[in-house]
């Protein structure tokens, strides 16, 4: 990737000015003036703690974002779980604890985010995994859904299709009629815009359902 344009937002002017001065020393980074912040590839936010105001600022950045793929690198001392989940929806892709981070580490995170990656501490990764498991257990499973957007019985059918079974064999294994199997496959393909059964199996593999 070429030059990365970066916007710097800090909780106080001294921290912000210091960050801008330090980051300008790194080749490959272009620190944007305030009036061009919405055109940045990456936004660096430096906050002592993440408050409701911080999350609302992230939301405003997302709403007026000039570049749809712009991500946020957050340097902070603490972020609560509720704020973390909301911040993720608004573009947060990297978290660095203030006590652990220097500017070399910040620049590494900025580069990762600019390339579509993420940089999250183990504690934050654990929170995200726990959250996904709660969604799967408490929201999706009771509705017969999976995180891939497929229904559980659709996954069962696709798994057998991937093994090379025909409609009759799938019906026997799942104790459904052939008509039901055809209906499950047809409804799924129409809903997801899939061309054929091979395409459906490929979708399930890419989404992690199989």
Buried (B, 14 or more C-beta within 10 A) or exposed (E): EEEBBBBBBBBEEEBBEBBBEBBEEBEEBBBBEEEEBBEBBBBBBBBBEBBEEBBEBBBEBBEEBEEEEBBBBBBBEEBBEEBBBBBBEBBBBBBBBBEEBEBEBBBBBBBBBBEEEBBBEEEBEEBBEEBEEEEEEEEBEEEEBBBBBBBEBBBBBBBBBBEEBEBEBBBEBBEBEBEBBBEBBEEBBEEBEBEEBEEBBBBBEEBEBB
